[in-house]
């Protein structure tokens, strides 16, 4: 072999190796999210002005992580289930629906356990701010439409147990 042929041979060999390495397709890895299911952590009762009551099983969000995550990534929630957010302080609250797949009614509650306002039919994945428009210590999230179905009103009250 001449020097030029040897040079061509090594060039072709390195080109073949490069094509083989870069031409291999990587296996596509599918990332599956773990399904998040409801975990009953307490019970909540809503007391209406007409003396009727609505009883719910609740999950409680009282840590920074739970408050930040809320009902994100859930596919569904049963009608008699909800999530109660418990805050250390009382102030105007702002919620949004980032990464939340189900429409919700957001019920804002003051330190005396009285409903102060609602954000009804909050749309999935909507990142618009949904303010309480009044100081709140608690926030209850339930499926959209239930606040109207149960005819909830400002000044209705709640009580809950863990």
C-alpha positions in Angstrom: 0.0 0.0 0.0 1.2 3.4 -0.8 1.1 6.3 1.6 -1.8 7.9 -0.2 -3.8 4.6 -0.3 -3.1 4.1 3.4 -4.3 7.7 4.0 -7.5 7.0 2.1 -8.1 3.7 3.8 -7.8 5.3 7.3 -10.0 8.2 6.2 -12.7 5.8 5.0 -12.4 3.7 8.1 -12.8 6.7 10.4 -15.8 7.9 8.3 -17.5 4.5 8.6 -16.9 4.4 12.4 -18.2 8.0 12.7 -21.3 7.2 10.6 -22.0 4.1 12.6 -21.7 5.9 16.0 -23.7 9.0 15.0 -26.1 7.1 12.8 -27.4 4.9 15.7 -30.7 6.0 16.9 -31.1 6.4 20.6 -33.9 4.5 22.3 -36.7 6.9 23.1 -37.4 6.7 26.8 -41.0 7.5 27.8 -41.3 9.3 31.1 -44.5 8.3 32.9 -45.9 10.4 35.7 -47.0 8.5 38.8 -50.8 8.8 39.2 -51.7 10.9 42.2 -54.7 9.6 44.0 -56.8 11.1 46.8 -55.7 10.4 50.3 -58.3 11.2 53.0 -56.6 13.2 55.7 -59.6 14.7 57.4 -63.3 15.6 57.1 -64.9 19.0 56.5 -68.4 20.1 57.1 -69.9 23.2 55.5 -72.7 24.8 57.5 -75.2 26.8 55.4 -77.5 29.6 56.6 -80.6 27.3 56.2 -79.0 24.8 58.6 -78.2 22.2 55.9 -74.8 20.7 55.9 -72.4 19.5 53.2 -69.8 16.9 54.3 -66.6 16.2 52.5 -63.5 14.0 52.8 -60.4 16.3 52.5 -56.8 16.2 51.8 -54.9 18.8 53.8 -52.3 21.1 52.3 -50.4 22.7 55.2 -46.7 22.4 54.2 -44.9 24.6 51.7 -44.7 21.7 49.2 -48.3 20.6 49.6 -49.5 24.3 49.3 -47.4 24.8 46.1 -48.5 21.5 44.5 -52.2 21.5 45.5 -54.3 19.5 43.1 -51.8 19.8 40.2 -51.4 16.7 38.0 -54.7 15.1 39.1 -57.0 13.7 36.5 -60.2 13.7 38.6 -61.7 14.2 42.1 -64.9 12.7 43.4 -67.8 15.1 44.2 -67.5 14.7 48.0 -63.8 15.3 48.1 -61.7 18.4 48.3 -58.4 19.9 49.3 -58.2 22.3 52.3 -55.2 24.7 52.3 -54.3 25.9 55.8 -52.1 28.9 56.1 -50.2 30.3 59.1 -51.4 33.8 58.5 -54.5 35.7 57.4 -54.2 37.8 54.2 -55.5 38.1 50.7 -54.8 34.9 48.8 -54.0 34.4 45.1 -54.4 31.0 43.5 -53.9 29.9 39.9 -54.5 26.7 37.9 -51.0 25.9 36.6 -50.6 22.2 35.9 -54.1 21.6 37.2 -56.1 19.3 34.9 -59.5 19.6 36.5 -61.8 22.6 36.7 -62.3 23.8 40.3 -64.3 26.0 42.5 -62.0 27.9 44.9 -63.6 28.8 48.2 -61.8 31.4 50.4 -62.4 31.2 54.2 -61.4 33.6 56.9 -59.8 32.9 60.3 -63.3 32.6 61.9 -64.1 29.7 59.4 -66.6 31.9 57.4 -66.6 31.8 53.6 -65.5 35.3 52.4 -65.4 34.7 48.6 -65.4 32.3 45.7 -63.6 31.8 42.3 -66.0 29.5 40.5 -65.2 27.4 37.5 -61.4 28.0 37.5 -60.2 26.7 34.1 -57.6 23.9 33.9 -54.1 25.1 33.2 -55.1 28.8 33.4 -52.3 30.8 35.1 -54.4 33.9 35.6 -54.5 35.1 39.2 -57.6 34.2 41.1 -57.7 36.5 44.2 -59.7 36.1 47.4 -60.5 39.8 47.4 -60.6 39.5 51.2 -58.3 38.2 53.9 -58.3 34.4 54.1 -56.7 31.8 56.3 -58.1 28.7 54.5 -58.8 27.8 50.9 -61.0 24.9 49.9 -60.9 23.5 46.4 -63.7 21.3 45.1 -64.8 20.3 41.6 -66.2 23.1 39.5 -69.9 23.7 39.8 -70.3 22.3 43.3 -70.4 25.7 45.0 -73.5 26.5 42.9 -75.0 23.0 43.3 -74.7 23.2 47.1 -75.8 26.9 47.0 -72.9 28.1 49.1 -72.9 31.7 50.1 -70.6 34.2 51.7 -70.8 33.8 55.5 -71.6 30.1 55.4 -69.1 28.4 57.7 -66.9 25.4 57.9 -65.4 23.1 60.5 -62.9 20.3 59.9 -61.0 17.6 61.6 -57.7 16.0 60.7 
